[in-house]
């Protein structure tokens, strides 16, 4: 379709074209992502190869002290007068070797099997009877210690490379007849030219220890059989490859037949909750900011009260309001409009509509506040020029207001979409995933993937399935976010709005 063909379409057909283009872009983005994996891996290994080549050239052409630094860390600095730096590298090497000898090597070896000695009854051939074994391997700790050891190895390799670079720099300074920086000089550099590294050290270390390591551990569980039948410390679990993905994404088991309906509802919920909140919030903001409306601050404050109250409090109140014996049902029965309570939370369709409506009560004020600030910054000259040209209010909305608001709020819109895919609070506090059904495995009709993941973890202790679902949710959210953002005007023309 050409630009001219698109221009002459009615407004509703333009929306349909945009929606169709969005889904086509999603498919194309997924295809590009899959086809781009081999190239990305090739570039990654090429970069690693170039790094090894650089280390090889440094060893081949370096001075004896530089070559010695490959074996004894800090030698290139220590014997050139940088005593403290050299001793620091040497201490790191000694500590690493001691750690690997004491426990590191056994931790890495344990990753291969995740334990071989299981607690419980076993037959003792010497005694000829069954004997109770009170001690044994703990697969969970073996996996955790193994992953932690891998990170220690990575940190050591980083320090080893830095040690070689330091030795090479010291060699070059010696050849140039320049003075080598001492310990005080290094401290001054860390507080001046390299101050950004000093400030980032603690937060980056915290992210690695408290975020990346647990994340790698969670991802690793997805490739094991750590479920209700393999609970530690009484039982062991082991690696099973991609079997969990096959079970969840297949249709041969109850859990596989649960995944696709829950995924479909999750996407429907995310789209409706995001875009209804977005467009209704825009309309509310336009009504309040309209010229001639008095007490604008009062109305904004009134709607912001929904934000001021903690979300879980609002959700629990709404749960009681729409309960079978709640105020809404009682009032409708007293008025004679209904004879039996409405099934707000007991019928699947009613429950899904109810959670969407309650989410509007909580979500619309956020959009209203954001859009109010944007509307105040749209140049009035644009509207004046449009009125002179005879544009109707609807045309001004579609040609001026909406493009401007969408340009500014696209990152917010993407964030809200991803947030609603993972919106645990609304479902958990309002319905708890109910109504329950025997067709699903540990899930109800209003459960999202994230609440189903929670139930698999807490209720049935199927940690491997929960970890697998977590990986799939991450893939879905990342693909939607990246593809949508890269197609938006905010990405293509981030310097200015035109």
N, C-alpha and C positions, 0 to 999 in steps of 0.2 A: 504494500500500500504506500502510495506517495504522500508527501506532506499535504498536497492540495486535496487529495481524496479524504485524508483525515480531517482537514480543516472544515470541509463542507458537511461532515457527519453531524447528526444531532448529538446533544450533550450526553444522552444516556448511552449511545453507541460508542462515543469516545471513551466512556468509562469502561465499557465491555472490552474495547480494544486494549486499553491500558491493562486490565486484569489479565486478558489473554497473553499480552506481551510479558507480563510479570511471570506467569507460570512457564512460558517458553524460556524466559531468561533463567528461571530456576533449573529447568531441565538442561539447558545449555551449560549453565555454570557447573552442575554436577558432572556432566560429561567432560567438560574441560578439566575439572578437578581430578577426575579419575585418569584421564589420558595424560595429565601433566605430572602424575606421580613418578613415572619412570624418569622423566627429565629432571625432576627435583632431586631424586635419589642420585642420579648421575652427577649433577652439579655438587651435591653434598660430598660424595666420595671423591670427586675431583678436587674439591677444596681441601679435604683431608690429605689426599695424595700430595698436593702442592705444599702443605705444611710439613709433611715428612721429608719431601725433597729439600725444603729450606733447611730443616734440621740436618739433613745429610750434607748439604753444601757447607754449613757452618762447621760441622765436624771435620770435613775434609780439608778446609782451608784455614781452620782456626789454629791458634797457638796451643802449645801443650797444656797450659793451664785451662784454656777453654775446653779442650778435649777432656781433661780430667773432670770438669764439671758435669759431664754426662754420667759419670760414675759416682763421684763424690760431690754432692750438691754443696755449693758455696765455695768450692776450691778456687774458682776463677776470681771471686771477690776477696776471699780470705787472704790468699797469698799475694794479692796486689794492694793490700793495706786497708781494705774495707772490712774490718774485723767483725763488727757487730752484724752487718748484713750477711757476711759469710757464715758466721756462727748460727744465725737464725735459720738459714737454709739447711745447714748441717743438722741442726736440732730437729727440724721438720722431717728430714730423711730418717734420722735415727728413730724418732717417734713413730713414723709410718712403718718402718721395718719391724720395730717391736710390736706394734699393733697387729700387723699381718701374721707374725710368728705366733703371738699369743692367742688371737681369736679370729683375725680377719680372713686368713686362708680357709679355716674351717667354716666360717660364715658363707664364703663364696661357694665352697664345695657343697654346702647344704642346699643351695638354690637348685641344684640338679634334681634332687629327689624330694625336697621339703620334708625329710624325715623318713626313717626306716624302722625305728623301734617304737611300737605302739603299746600303750598301757593296756592292762586287762589280763585275762586268763590266757595262758599258753602251756603247751605240753613240754615238760622237762624230761628229756630222754634219759638222763642219769637217774632221776628219781622214779620215772615211769608214771608220774601223776601230773594233773593240771596244777599249775602254780600261778598265783596272782602277781603280776608285775606292777609295782607301785610307781616306778619311774619310767620315763620314755621321752621321745621327741615331741616337741610342740611345733607343729607346722607353721602356726601363725607367727611365733617368735623367730623361727628360722627364716621365714620370708622377710620379716621386718628387719632383722639383723643383716641379712644378705643385701637388701636394698640399701640400707644405711652404709654398709661397707663399700658398695659400688660408688656411692656419692663421695666417700672418703678417698677412694682411688682416683676419682675424677678431680677432686681438689688437689690431691698430691701431684697428678700429672700437670695440672695448671701451674703449680709452684715449681715443678721441674722445668717446664718450658720457660717460666720467668727467670729461673736461675741461669739457664743457658743464655737468654737475652741479656741478662745483667753481666754475665761473663764476657759476652761479645762486645757489649758497650764499653766495659772497662778496658778490653783489649784495644779497641779503636781509640779511646782517649789516651791510652799509654803511647800508642804509635804516633798520635798527633802531638805528644808532649804536653798534654793538658792535665790539670789536676783532677784526680778522681773525687767525686762528691763523697763526703763523710756522712756519718750517721745524722749529725745535726743538719747537714744540708738536705738529706732525704726527708727529715721531719719538716723542714721549712717548705720543701716542695709539696709535701702532702697537705700543708696548710695554705698553700698559695696556688701554684699552677695545677696541681692534682687534687685540689680541695673537693671537687665534685666526687672523686672516687672515695675520699675520706667520709663524706656525708652519706654516700650510698652504701657503704660497706655494711653497716648495721641493718638497715631495712632490707637489703638484698639477702643478707644472711638469714634474717627472719623469714623472708618469703621462701627461701630454699628449705629451711628446717620445718616450718609450720604449714607450708602450702604444697611445695613441689614434691617433697618426700612422701607425705600422706597421699598425694594425688597419684604418684607412681605406684604406691602400695595398693590403692584402690583399683587402678587399671590392671595391675598384676592379678588381683583376685578374679577378674573376669575370665582369666584363662586357667582357672583351677576349678575343682569340684567342691569348694568350700560351701556346703549347704547344710540343711538340717540333719542329714545323714552322716556328715563328716565334721562333727563339732569337736573342737579342741578343748582341753588337752586329752580327753579320753580317746579320740580318734585322730587320724591323720588325713590330710587332704593332699592332692598332688596335681600336677599340670595335666590339662586335658585339651590344650590347644583352643580351637575355635568352636568346640562342641556347644558351649553355652549360646553363642550367636546363632548356630544352626537351630537349636531348640526354640529360642525366643522368636526368631524370624520365620520359623517354619510353621506348619499347621498340623503337625502330627501329634501334638500334646496340648493339654489344657492351657499351659502357660504360653504356648505359641498362638493359640486361638484367642488369648486374652490381649496380647500385645497390639495387634492391628486395630481392634475396636477402640482400645484405650488411646492409641496414637491418633486415630481419626478424631475422637472427641477432644483430645488435647489440642489439635490444630484448629478445630472448629471453635473451641473455647477461646484460644489465643487470638484468633482473627476477630471474632465478635467482640470480645472484651476490650481489645485494643482499639479497633476502629470505631465502635459505638462510643466509647469514652472520648475518643479523639474528636469526632465530628460533633457530638453533642456538647462537648466542652467548648469547641469553637463557636457554636451557635449561641451558647450561654454567654460567652465572653463578648460576642458582638452585640447581643441584646443589652448587656450591662453598659458597654462602652458607647452605645448609640447616643447621638446628640439629643438632648432634651430629657434624657433619663436623669432624674434627681436621686440623690443619696447613693451614688455609685459605691462609695466606701462601705456603706452599711450592707449592701447586697453582697459585696465580695466577702465581708466579714461573716455574714450569715452562712455562705456556702463553705467558707474555710473551716467552720466549726466541725464539719465532717472530717477534716484532716486533723484538727486539734485533738480529737478523741482518738486514743490508741486504736489501731485497726482491729486487733483481736477483741477489744471491748465492743466495738460496733458490730462485729460479726456474731458474737455471742448474743448480743441483744436482738439482732435480726433473727437469729435461730429461734429464740423464744417467741418473738413476735409472730413468726409464720409457722409455729408449731401447731399440731393438731388441736390442742386446747389453748392456743395462743390468742392474743387480742384480735387479730384479723379474722380468724375463723369464727370466733365468738361473736364479733360485731356483725359479720355477714349473716350469721344464723339468727341473731336477735332482730335484724332488719327483715328477715324472711326471704333474703335473696338466695340462700342455699339451705338445703335440708341436712346435708352431711358435710363434714369438714373437707375443705379442698386439700388434695394430697401434695402439698408443696414439696415435701421431702420424701414421700413414699412412692410416688410414681416417677419413673425415669425421666420422662419428658418434662413434667412439672418441675422436678428437681433441677434439671439442667437450665431451664428457663429462669428459675428462681435465683440460682447462683449468679447468672449473668445480670439479672436486674439488680441484685444487691451489690454486685461489683460496680455497677454504674453509680450507685449512691456514693461509693467510696472513691471512685476514680475520676469522675467528671470534674470535681473542684481542682484537681492537680492541673488538668489541661486548661481549665478556665484561667487559672493564675498565670500560667506560662504564656498563653495566647494573648491575655490582656496586655502584657508588656510589649508583645510584638505589634499588636494593633496600634498602640500608641506611637510606634516608631515608623509606621507606614506613611510616607510623605503625602500630605493632603493634596498636593499638586496633581498627583496621579488621578485622584477621584475627580478633581475639578476638570481636568482635561477630558476625562471619560464622560462627565455630564455634558460638557460642551458638544462632544461628538454624538450625544444622544444615547449613550449606553444606559441600559436599565439596571436596577439594583442587582438583579441576578447575574447579568453580564459582568458588572464590576466585581461581584463576589468571585466568579469563576476565572476572571482574567487578571484581577489585581490582588484581592485579599487572599484567596486560597493558594495561588502560586507563591506568594511572599511567605505566608505562614508555613507552607509545606517545605519551602527551601530552608527555613531556619530550624524547623522542628523535626526534620527527617532523622537525625541521630537520636532524638528523644523518642520518636515513633518506633524505631528499630529496637531501642532499649526496652520500651514497653512491651513490644511483641515477644522478645526473648524473656522478659520478666514474667509475662503471663503464661508462657509455656512452663515456667518453673514456679508458678504462683501457688505455693504450698498453703499459705495462710487461709485464703478464701475457702478452698475446698475442705481443708482439715477442720477448721473451726465452725464452718457452716453446716456441712453435711457429713464430714468424716468419710466421704466416698460413697455413702449410701445413696439409693437403696442397694442392698446386697443382692447378689445373683449367684446361682450355682454354675452358671455358664463360664464365669471368670475364675481365675486362680488368684486368691487373696486380693481381689479388687472388686469395687462396686461400680455402679453405672455412672457416677460422677467423678470417679478417680481420674486424676491426670497421671502421666508417667511418673512425675516426681512424688506424688502421694502413694502411688503403687510401689515405687521403689522403697519408700519409707516403710510400708507394711511388710514388704519382703524382708527388710532388714530387722525390724522390731518384732513382728508377729511370728513369722515362719523361719527366720534366721537363714534365709537363702541368700547369703552374702554374694555368692558368685553371680547369681542372676541379677541382683541389685546393681552390682558393679557393671555388668554388661549393659543394663538399661541406662546407667549413668553415662557410659561411653556413647551410646546411641543418641541420647538427648544432647550431649555436647556436639556431636557431629551435625545433628539437625539444626541446633541453634547457630553454630558457627557458619554453616552453609547459608542459612537464611540471612544472617546478619551481613556477611561479606558480599553476597550476590546483590542483595537489596541496596546496600550502601554504595557499592561501586556503580550501580545504575542510576543513582540519584544525582540531582543537580548539585547537592551539597558537596559531593565528591568531585564531580566533573568541573565545577566552576566554584571552587571554595573561596576564591579571592573576593568575589562580589556577586550580588544578585542583579540579574538583568531581566 
